[in-house]
Amino acid sequence: MTTAYSQLRATFTRLSRFSHLSSIAGWDMQTMMPPEGSKARSEALAELSVLQHQILTAGKVGEWLEQAKQEDLNDLEQSNLREMARQYQHSALLPESLVEAKSLAGARCEHAWRRQRPANDWEGFVDNLREVVKLSRQEATLRSQAAGISRYDSLLDLYEPGMTAGKLDVIFGDLKTWLPQLLQKVVEKQKSLQFVQPQGPFDISKQKELGLSVMKRLGFNFDAGRLDISAHPFCGGVPQDVRITTRYRQDEFITAMMGVIHETGHARYEQNLPKEWLGQPVSNARSMGVHESQSLLFEMQLGCSEVFLKSVYPLVIEQFGQREGLSEQGFINLNQRVQPGLIRVDADEVSYPAHIILRYEIEQALIEGEIEVEDIPALWSSKMQQYLGLDTIGNYTNGCMQDIHWTDGGFGYFPTYTLGAMYAAQLFQTANKAIPTLQDDISRGDLTALFQWLNQNIWQHGSRFSTDQLITNATGETLNTDYFRKHLESRYL
């Protein structure tokens, strides 16, 4: 007998296949597509998003969800049904016309941003962004009215289920009481260290080989993914075909290498989601905070540790040879340098949260209608001066135009980066206790035990548990920000 739940499974498998196509087409748009393909690709992706919306919000889906609640389902099926209902509720709130308009506006804004950012063209950018914000506010209004929460909370919930601005204000408020002083102390302490930039140029083909070697060390499955170049590093695709990107500069190689390590953390999570449930919502990553915890565990907890840097140093020398400024200690110093800078993706882990708090405060005010798009540059400059002591007046390229997230309406995403850093510190500290040989393993380049621990505690569970339950199962407690503070003090002081 065909059950309501089996009908839902078939429907969500179909949706997953369309998402697969959309993801790969989106990856191509940012990596391979010639500029003149933008309009046609945007329209094709918008058409696909409307089709997915129609399938998901069909009346019979709502009926099946109600009927399935009465059926005899096991724990995993119950979790899958919960995630199905969540996706349905999020989509059913939005009219088809808004879904299409958002997709088109986001694609138009992002594609133009690629030219406008290098040209410092805020005036050109602001028209497209204004439309994206207008549509994002419309979406937030519909979501907030249905859920009885604030507009910003309704968007935040898309990326980090259960998180609210009220909770973030407590977490970020605590950070702001101790992080500025810690940052000052570390910068002062590091004045006694030598930071010598190795002499370039660094051939891009050799940088790519280094990245591939590090990805291999980190267990990336090359039969289920690849590395490419984009304007902004990202991880996309699907678990069976994960696409990661980085960007290269010939005058230095560390930015590209660390970008690869970060995105490989995302990729390993995707590649190890529960295979028997692929195509179903329960097989998806739990949240963006958990996703960022994996990339930041790879990049910061592991990648910037002295023991890991020593272990990959021979791979660096293999590609670039012994050259001025490229000593082992110099390589470690550069990767652990704390220096407030303008660019979020290049920021060290001590100053990074300031970049996130700044964006969180601006985007929350923007979605709630407290400020307008035109107010962003002045606010950005003011908060950069307040939090990092840096000036961005007139510098839109390295100021408020530097990120890709707002171009397609990704409001509510930024806080997940710092939440992810905190989860990562908690998870890595727990893994260190669970694996007494871990530091020796890392020094030998053998990360098997760490990956087994991550798979057992995070990767294989997908969205089976809530974020709080997942973290509690793995570490014995919900998010505890003390781990992050202790990590920073231990490494840098």
C-alpha positions as CSV (number, residue, x, y, z in Angstrom):
1,M,0.0,0.0,0.0
2,T,1.3,3.5,-0.9
3,T,1.6,5.6,2.3
4,A,1.6,9.3,2.6
5,Y,5.2,9.1,3.9
6,S,6.3,7.1,0.8
7,Q,4.7,9.8,-1.5
8,L,6.6,12.4,0.4
9,R,9.9,10.5,0.0
10,A,9.4,10.3,-3.7
11,T,8.6,14.0,-3.9
12,F,11.6,15.1,-1.9
13,T,13.9,12.8,-4.0
14,R,12.6,14.6,-7.1
15,L,13.2,18.0,-5.4
16,S,16.8,16.9,-4.5
17,R,17.5,16.1,-8.1
18,F,16.4,19.5,-9.2
19,S,18.5,21.0,-6.4
20,H,21.5,19.0,-7.8
21,L,21.1,20.6,-11.2
22,S,20.6,24.1,-9.8
23,S,23.7,23.8,-7.6
24,I,25.9,22.7,-10.5
25,A,24.6,25.4,-12.8
26,G,25.2,27.9,-10.0
27,W,28.8,26.6,-9.6
28,D,29.4,26.9,-13.3
29,M,28.0,30.5,-13.2
30,Q,30.7,31.5,-10.8
31,T,33.6,29.6,-12.3
32,M,33.3,28.8,-16.0
33,M,30.4,30.7,-17.6
34,P,31.3,33.5,-20.0
35,P,29.9,36.9,-19.0
36,E,27.3,37.0,-21.8
37,G,25.7,33.9,-20.4
38,S,24.5,35.7,-17.3
39,K,21.0,36.7,-18.3
40,A,20.1,33.4,-19.8
41,R,21.5,31.4,-16.9
42,S,19.7,33.7,-14.4
43,E,16.4,33.1,-16.1
44,A,17.0,29.4,-16.3
45,L,17.8,29.2,-12.6
46,A,14.8,31.3,-11.7
47,E,12.6,29.0,-13.8
48,L,14.1,26.0,-11.9
49,S,13.5,27.7,-8.5
50,V,9.9,28.3,-9.4
51,L,9.4,24.7,-10.5
52,Q,10.9,23.4,-7.2
53,H,8.6,25.8,-5.3
54,Q,5.6,24.5,-7.2
55,I,6.4,20.9,-6.4
56,L,7.1,21.6,-2.8
57,T,4.0,23.8,-2.1
58,A,1.5,21.7,-4.0
59,G,-1.7,21.1,-1.8
60,K,-1.2,17.3,-1.8
61,V,2.2,17.8,0.0
62,G,0.6,19.5,2.9
63,E,-2.1,16.7,3.0
64,W,0.6,14.0,3.0
65,L,2.5,15.7,5.8
66,E,-0.6,15.7,8.0
67,Q,-1.4,12.1,7.1
68,A,2.2,10.9,7.7
69,K,2.0,12.1,11.3
70,Q,-0.4,9.3,11.9
71,E,1.7,6.6,10.3
72,D,4.0,4.2,12.0
73,L,7.5,5.7,11.5
74,N,10.8,4.9,13.1
75,D,13.0,7.6,14.7
76,L,14.9,8.4,11.5
77,E,11.7,8.6,9.5
78,Q,10.2,10.9,12.2
79,S,13.3,13.2,11.9
80,N,13.0,13.1,8.1
81,L,9.3,14.0,8.4
82,R,10.2,16.9,10.7
83,E,12.7,18.3,8.2
84,M,10.2,17.8,5.3
85,A,7.6,19.8,7.2
86,R,10.2,22.5,7.9
87,Q,11.0,22.9,4.2
88,Y,7.4,22.9,3.3
89,Q,6.5,25.5,5.8
90,H,9.4,27.7,4.7
91,S,8.4,27.5,1.1
92,A,4.6,27.6,1.4
93,L,4.8,31.1,2.9
94,L,6.2,32.6,-0.3
95,P,4.3,33.4,-3.5
96,E,5.7,32.0,-6.7
97,S,6.2,35.6,-8.0
98,L,8.5,36.5,-5.1
99,V,10.6,33.3,-5.4
100,E,11.2,34.1,-9.1
101,A,11.9,37.8,-8.5
102,K,14.3,37.0,-5.7
103,S,16.2,34.6,-7.9
104,L,16.5,37.0,-10.8
105,A,17.4,40.0,-8.6
106,G,20.1,38.0,-6.7
107,A,21.7,36.7,-9.9
108,R,21.7,40.1,-11.5
109,C,23.2,41.7,-8.4
110,E,25.9,39.1,-7.9
111,H,27.0,39.1,-11.6
112,A,27.3,42.9,-11.7
113,W,29.1,42.9,-8.3
114,R,32.0,40.9,-9.9
115,R,32.7,44.0,-12.1
116,Q,31.6,46.7,-9.7
117,R,33.6,45.6,-6.7
118,P,37.1,45.8,-8.3
119,A,36.0,49.2,-9.8
120,N,35.0,50.5,-6.3
121,D,31.6,51.3,-7.9
122,W,29.2,51.6,-5.0
123,E,26.9,53.9,-7.0
124,G,26.5,51.2,-9.6
125,F,26.1,48.4,-7.0
126,V,23.5,50.2,-4.8
127,D,20.6,50.0,-7.3
128,N,20.8,46.2,-7.6
129,L,21.3,45.8,-3.9
130,R,18.3,48.0,-3.1
131,E,16.1,45.6,-5.1
132,V,17.5,42.6,-3.3
133,V,16.9,44.2,0.1
134,K,13.3,45.2,-0.9
135,L,12.5,41.6,-1.8
136,S,14.3,40.2,1.2
137,R,12.2,42.5,3.5
138,Q,9.0,41.2,1.7
139,E,10.1,37.6,2.4
140,A,11.0,38.4,6.0
141,T,7.6,40.1,6.6
142,L,5.7,37.0,5.3
143,R,7.9,34.7,7.4
144,S,7.7,36.8,10.6
145,Q,4.0,37.2,10.4
146,A,3.5,33.4,10.1
147,A,5.9,32.6,12.9
148,G,5.2,35.5,15.3
149,I,8.8,36.5,15.4
150,S,10.9,39.4,14.2
151,R,11.7,39.9,10.5
152,Y,15.4,39.3,11.1
153,D,14.8,36.2,13.3
154,S,12.7,34.7,10.5
155,L,15.6,34.9,8.1
156,L,18.2,33.8,10.7
157,D,16.1,30.7,11.2
158,L,16.7,29.6,7.6
159,Y,20.4,29.2,8.2
160,E,20.5,28.4,12.0
161,P,17.2,26.8,13.1
162,G,16.3,27.9,16.6
163,M,18.7,30.8,16.8
164,T,17.4,34.3,17.5
165,A,18.8,37.8,17.6
166,G,18.2,37.8,21.3
167,K,20.5,34.8,21.8
168,L,23.1,36.3,19.4
169,D,23.0,39.5,21.4
170,V,24.0,37.6,24.5
171,I,26.7,35.6,22.7
172,F,28.1,38.6,20.9
173,G,27.7,40.9,23.9
174,D,29.9,38.6,25.9
175,L,32.5,38.5,23.1
176,K,32.6,42.3,23.1
177,T,33.5,42.4,26.8
178,W,36.8,40.5,26.4
179,L,37.8,40.2,22.7
180,P,39.0,43.8,22.2
181,Q,41.4,43.5,25.1
182,L,42.6,40.0,24.0
183,L,43.2,41.4,20.5
184,Q,45.3,44.3,21.9
185,K,47.3,41.9,24.1
186,V,48.1,39.5,21.2
187,V,49.1,42.3,18.8
188,E,51.4,43.7,21.5
189,K,52.9,40.3,22.2
190,Q,53.5,39.6,18.6
191,K,55.6,42.7,18.1
192,S,58.6,40.7,19.3
193,L,58.0,38.1,16.5
194,Q,59.4,38.4,12.9
195,F,56.9,38.3,10.1
196,V,58.7,38.0,6.8
197,Q,56.7,37.7,3.6
198,P,58.4,35.0,1.4
199,Q,59.7,36.3,-1.9
200,G,57.3,35.7,-4.8
201,P,56.1,35.2,-7.4
202,F,54.4,32.0,-6.6
203,D,53.4,30.2,-9.7
204,I,49.6,29.5,-9.7
205,S,50.0,26.0,-11.1
206,K,52.3,25.2,-8.2
207,Q,49.8,26.8,-5.7
208,K,47.1,24.5,-7.2
209,E,49.4,21.5,-6.7
210,L,50.0,22.5,-3.1
211,G,46.2,22.8,-2.6
212,L,45.6,19.4,-4.0
213,S,48.3,17.8,-1.8
214,V,46.8,19.4,1.3
215,M,43.3,18.3,0.2
216,K,44.6,14.7,-0.1
217,R,46.1,15.0,3.4
218,L,42.7,16.1,4.6
219,G,41.0,13.1,3.1
220,F,39.1,14.8,0.3
221,N,37.5,12.2,-2.1
222,F,38.6,13.3,-5.6
223,D,36.2,10.8,-7.2
224,A,33.4,12.8,-5.7
225,G,34.6,16.4,-6.1
226,R,37.1,18.9,-7.6
227,L,38.9,22.1,-7.0
228,D,38.5,25.2,-9.2
229,I,38.9,29.1,-9.2
230,S,36.2,31.7,-8.4
231,A,36.1,35.4,-7.3
232,H,35.1,34.3,-3.8
233,P,36.0,30.9,-2.4
234,F,33.0,28.6,-1.8
235,C,31.9,25.0,-1.5
236,G,29.0,23.9,-3.7
237,G,27.6,20.9,-5.6
238,V,26.1,17.9,-3.9
239,P,27.5,15.1,-1.7
240,Q,28.3,12.9,-4.7
241,D,29.9,15.8,-6.6
242,V,31.3,18.5,-4.3
243,R,32.8,21.5,-6.0
244,I,35.2,23.7,-4.0
245,T,37.0,26.9,-5.2
246,T,39.7,29.2,-4.1
247,R,41.4,32.3,-5.5
248,Y,45.1,32.8,-6.2
249,R,47.5,35.7,-6.0
250,Q,51.0,35.4,-7.4
251,D,52.6,37.6,-4.7
252,E,51.6,35.1,-1.9
253,F,50.3,31.6,-1.5
254,I,48.9,31.4,2.1
255,T,45.5,32.9,1.3
256,A,44.8,30.3,-1.4
257,M,46.1,27.4,0.7
258,M,44.0,28.4,3.7
259,G,41.0,28.9,1.5
260,V,41.4,25.4,0.2
261,I,41.7,24.0,3.8
262,H,38.5,25.9,4.8
263,E,36.5,24.7,1.9
264,T,37.8,21.2,2.3
265,G,36.3,21.2,5.8
266,H,32.9,22.0,4.2
267,A,33.5,19.3,1.5
268,R,34.4,16.5,3.9
269,Y,31.1,17.1,5.8
270,E,29.1,17.0,2.6
271,Q,30.9,13.9,1.3
272,N,30.2,12.0,4.5
273,L,26.5,12.9,5.0
274,P,24.4,9.7,5.5
275,K,24.6,8.0,2.1
276,E,21.6,5.7,2.6
277,W,19.4,8.9,3.1
278,L,20.8,11.0,0.3
279,G,18.0,12.9,-1.5
280,Q,16.0,13.2,1.7
281,P,16.0,16.3,4.0
282,V,17.3,14.3,7.0
283,S,20.6,13.7,5.0
284,N,21.2,17.5,4.7
285,A,23.8,19.3,6.9
286,R,22.3,20.3,10.2
287,S,22.7,24.1,9.9
288,M,25.1,26.6,8.5
289,G,26.6,27.1,12.0
290,V,27.4,23.4,12.1
291,H,28.7,23.5,8.5
292,E,31.0,26.4,9.4
293,S,32.2,24.5,12.5
294,Q,33.6,21.9,10.1
295,S,35.4,24.3,7.8
296,L,36.7,26.3,10.8
297,L,37.8,23.2,12.6
298,F,39.8,22.3,9.5
299,E,41.2,25.8,8.9
300,M,41.7,27.3,12.4
301,Q,41.7,24.5,15.1
302,L,43.7,22.2,12.9
303,G,45.1,24.2,10.0
304,C,46.6,27.1,12.0
305,S,48.0,24.8,14.7
306,E,51.8,24.7,15.0
307,V,51.8,20.9,14.8
308,F,49.8,20.8,11.5
309,L,51.8,23.7,9.9
310,K,55.0,21.8,10.6
311,S,53.5,18.7,9.0
312,V,52.6,20.5,5.8
313,Y,55.7,22.6,5.6
314,P,57.5,20.0,3.5
315,L,54.6,20.1,1.0
316,V,55.2,23.9,0.7
317,I,58.9,23.5,0.1
318,E,58.2,20.7,-2.5
319,Q,56.3,23.2,-4.6
320,F,58.2,26.5,-4.0
321,G,61.7,25.4,-2.9
322,Q,63.8,27.0,-0.2
323,R,63.6,30.8,-0.7
324,E,64.0,33.9,1.3
325,G,61.5,34.3,4.1
326,L,60.1,30.7,3.8
327,S,61.6,29.1,6.9
328,E,59.5,26.7,8.9
329,Q,59.2,29.2,11.8
330,G,58.4,32.0,9.4
331,F,55.7,29.9,7.8
332,I,54.1,29.2,11.2
333,N,54.4,32.9,12.3
334,L,52.6,34.1,9.2
335,N,49.8,31.7,9.6
336,Q,49.4,32.6,13.3
337,R,49.8,36.4,12.8
338,V,47.1,38.5,14.4
339,Q,46.7,41.8,12.7
340,P,43.4,43.6,12.3
341,G,42.7,44.0,8.5
342,L,39.9,45.2,6.2
343,I,39.1,41.8,4.6
344,R,36.9,39.3,6.4
345,V,38.1,36.2,4.5
346,D,41.7,37.1,5.2
347,A,41.2,37.8,8.9
348,D,42.9,35.9,11.7
349,E,40.7,34.1,14.1
350,V,41.1,36.6,16.9
351,S,39.9,39.6,14.9
352,Y,37.4,37.6,12.7
353,P,34.4,37.8,15.1
354,A,34.6,41.7,14.9
355,H,34.0,41.4,11.2
356,I,30.9,39.2,11.9
357,I,29.4,41.3,14.6
358,L,29.7,44.4,12.4
359,R,27.8,42.6,9.5
360,Y,25.2,41.2,11.9
361,E,24.4,44.6,13.4
362,I,24.1,46.2,9.9
363,E,22.0,43.5,8.3
364,Q,19.7,43.2,11.2
365,A,19.0,46.9,11.1
366,L,18.6,46.8,7.4
367,I,16.0,44.0,7.4
368,E,14.1,45.5,10.3
369,G,13.9,48.8,8.3
370,E,15.9,50.8,10.8
371,I,18.4,51.8,8.1
372,E,18.4,51.9,4.3
373,V,20.9,50.6,1.8
374,E,22.4,54.1,1.4
375,D,23.3,54.1,5.1
376,I,25.5,51.1,4.8
377,P,28.9,52.7,3.9
378,A,28.9,55.2,6.8
379,L,27.8,52.6,9.3
380,W,30.4,50.2,8.0
381,S,33.2,52.7,8.4
382,S,32.0,53.7,11.8
383,K,31.9,50.1,13.1
384,M,35.2,49.2,11.5
385,Q,36.8,52.1,13.3
386,Q,35.1,51.1,16.6
387,Y,35.8,47.4,16.5
388,L,39.1,47.2,14.6
389,G,40.5,50.7,14.5
390,L,40.5,50.8,10.7
391,D,39.2,53.4,8.2
392,T,37.1,52.4,5.1
393,I,35.7,55.8,4.1
394,G,35.4,55.8,0.3
395,N,37.0,52.3,0.1
396,Y,33.9,50.2,-1.0
397,T,36.0,47.5,-2.6
398,N,37.6,46.4,0.7
399,G,34.7,47.7,2.8
400,C,31.0,47.1,2.4
401,M,31.2,45.6,-1.1
402,Q,33.7,42.8,-0.2
403,D,31.3,39.9,0.4
404,I,29.0,38.0,-1.9
405,H,26.4,37.1,0.7
406,W,24.1,40.2,0.5
407,T,24.1,40.2,-3.3
408,D,21.7,37.2,-3.4
409,G,19.8,38.1,-0.2
410,G,21.8,35.9,2.2
411,F,20.7,38.0,5.2
412,G,21.0,36.0,8.5
413,Y,24.0,33.9,7.2
414,F,26.9,35.9,8.6
415,P,26.4,35.1,12.4
416,T,26.8,31.4,11.6
417,Y,30.6,32.0,10.9
418,T,31.3,33.0,14.5
419,L,28.8,30.4,15.9
420,G,30.8,27.9,13.8
421,A,34.1,29.0,15.3
422,M,32.7,28.5,18.7
423,Y,31.3,25.0,17.9
424,A,34.7,24.2,16.3
425,A,36.6,25.0,19.4
426,Q,34.3,22.9,21.6
427,L,34.4,20.0,19.2
428,F,38.1,20.0,18.7
429,Q,38.8,20.2,22.4
430,T,36.5,17.2,23.0
431,A,38.2,15.3,20.2
432,N,41.6,16.0,21.8
433,K,40.4,14.4,25.0
434,A,38.8,11.4,23.2
435,I,41.9,10.8,21.1
436,P,45.0,10.9,23.4
437,T,47.4,10.5,20.4
438,L,45.8,13.2,18.3
439,Q,48.6,15.7,18.4
440,D,51.2,13.0,17.5
441,D,48.9,11.8,14.7
442,I,48.7,15.3,13.3
443,S,52.5,15.7,13.4
444,R,52.8,12.4,11.4
445,G,50.2,13.6,8.9
446,D,47.8,10.8,9.9
447,L,44.3,12.4,10.5
448,T,42.4,9.1,10.4
449,A,41.3,9.1,14.0
450,L,40.1,12.7,13.9
451,F,38.0,12.1,10.8
452,Q,36.5,8.9,12.3
453,W,35.6,10.9,15.4
454,L,34.0,13.7,13.3
455,N,32.1,11.2,11.2
456,Q,30.9,9.3,14.3
457,N,29.7,12.5,16.1
458,I,28.8,15.0,13.4
459,W,29.0,13.9,9.7
460,Q,26.9,10.7,9.6
461,H,24.0,12.3,11.5
462,G,23.0,14.9,8.9
463,S,19.9,16.6,10.2
464,R,18.7,13.8,12.4
465,F,19.1,15.9,15.6
466,S,18.6,19.6,16.4
467,T,21.8,21.6,16.6
468,D,21.7,21.7,20.4
469,Q,21.2,17.9,20.6
470,L,24.0,17.2,18.0
471,I,26.5,19.3,19.9
472,T,25.4,17.9,23.3
473,N,25.7,14.3,22.0
474,A,29.2,15.1,20.7
475,T,30.6,17.1,23.6
476,G,28.4,16.5,26.6
477,E,26.9,20.1,26.6
478,T,25.3,22.7,24.4
479,L,27.3,25.6,23.0
480,N,29.7,26.8,25.7
481,T,31.6,29.9,24.5
482,D,34.3,29.4,27.1
483,Y,36.0,26.8,24.8
484,F,36.5,29.5,22.2
485,R,38.0,32.0,24.6
486,K,40.3,29.4,26.2
487,H,41.5,28.3,22.7
488,L,42.4,31.8,21.7
489,E,44.2,32.5,25.0
490,S,46.0,29.2,24.8
491,R,47.2,29.6,21.2
492,Y,48.1,33.3,21.3
493,L,48.9,34.3,24.9
